[in-house]
Amino acid sequence: MSDARDDIITVGLLSEGTHDPGTPPAGIRRAPTGVDGLATEHLIVNMGPQHPSTHGVLRMLVELDGEEILNAEVTLGYLHRGIEKLAEHRRFDALGTLMDRGDYVSGIMGETAVALAVERLMEIEVPRRARWIRVMMAEINRIATHLLWYGTMGLDTGAMGPFLYAMRDRESLLDILEAVSGARMMFNYVRPGGVVADLPAGIDTKIREFCDAFDTYVEEHDAILSGNEIFQARLKGIGVIDAEKALAFGLTGPNLRASGVDFDLRKKRPYDAYDEMEFDVPLGSTGDAMDRFSVRMEEMRQSSRIIRQCIEGMPEGEHTAKVPKVLKPPAGEVYTSVESARGEVGIHLVTDGGTSPYRMHYHGPSLYALQALEDLMPGHLIADGVVMIGSTDIMLGEVDR
Amino acid sequence: MLPDANEIRTLLAGSGVAAEVDTVALGTVARVSASDAIDALAAFNAEGYESLVDFDGMDTGEAIELTWRLRSYSMDCEAYLKTTVAYDAEIHSAWNIYASALMPERETAELLGLRLAGHPNPKRLFTTDGIPPLLRKDVPIRSVEEVKNR
């Protein structure tokens, strides 16, 4: 017994000296040494795939010493549908349906990425109105995506209320998306050449009403969480990704901008009508979870600003270019990327002159964010690990594809 | 933005890597031999291409073509590096040059049937053991008829 106690650090000893319990008297099994005498083992815990804080079907194996994470490994593939393989058997106008099921919360952006690739191969000139509609829908979708993230970020840190408020606003956005595209989630609205249908009558009033309400609501959202001391304590200084690490792990989007790197594809590589829009790109400084939170909150305000500009200045004209029923781009290879709500969604499209792609690679930003998480989590408490997962806003649909 | 093909040529030649550099529809593409790929990536990294933003592979019908998409935030441009390897070849990991290669390399190796060397965790990423490399052209997808007749 005494041998095993050599390495124990004892706290609050009454006097200095050796800590030898001696031999217990007859009838006593072991000396009452207190909890200091207990050896702890490392525990391997499976977080997920059904854990509520893993935002989908992420399974994370964590090695724990008490509550501290020593090592973390992500296990993927629970949502692997082989989107890249299926794309080789779809017509070009049907690729959007696959993209909707990739990042299933921000479908419009994914559809845009693939439409841009086909348009560049076929040299299709997209009408100005179609480009404006795309921008407007993408920004509506961006707010809807960020609201879902905002709600779950609250849940991750133990706040129930914000989720309900976020869902209230998200519902209005989904109503708008449904009125325009016919679907709440799997839109298939953006097609090569433009968009599938023109805006329905009266939608501008609905969108304007939303923007008016949301400009107030977003301040409430921000105040409820970022004004909360407990929330601040849970996020500040947690999961710090400095600029160097962000670049090494290939992070894009809000996660990169929170680290202070000024790179937004909408500004740096303008596509659709973003070169005609006025908006600011929020940046963080330290790259901690709080910075990622603030960047996304500000992005929602900027998105609302862009939506207003679209509503006020929506040009007249066609909603789609004249494209053949069966698209047949010439043999070639292009790479297009768009600024999705989670970062850069890239499409590497290779064609052989047929009616479906020869190869379509779908680059999802969340896979790269996950690699950073594996690196970040060791050394932190498990509750902070949950905050890190939440703050990087991963989406398993585009990780597994 | 597109970097100048000559710049890339000089950049790679400085590290003794022989490359064919062209500006095509994809962008500025440098083609190197498979054995030079890691040296070429190291050269890109040393010359200001801080980030590997995408890595993927393609079955061309004769071999596997690998594409690295590199971005320089300081120079605000993107360059592509391509190489061709044989089926079932062993590719060397670039993770200690670009940490972002970790998972995309596992994915590419798994889905195109390549072997991965020098990787800290060379496991399958998405599919379970026994599933063939799905992105190979000789692996068919299950047809509607086959599912009906099961």
Interface residues (C-beta under 8 A of the other chain):
Chain A: E73 L76 G77 H80 G82 E84 K85 L86 H89 R120 L121 L247 A248 F249 G250 T252 V261 F263 K268 R269 G332 E333 V334 Y335 E344 G346 H348 V350 Y358 R359 H361 H363 L367 Y368 L370 Q371 D375 D400
Chain B: M1 V24 A25 L26 G27 E50 S51 L52 V53 D54 D56 M58 D59 T67 R69 Y73 D76 Y80 Y98 A99 S100 L102 M103 P104 E107 L111 N121 R124 L125 F126 T127 T128 L134 L135 V139 I141
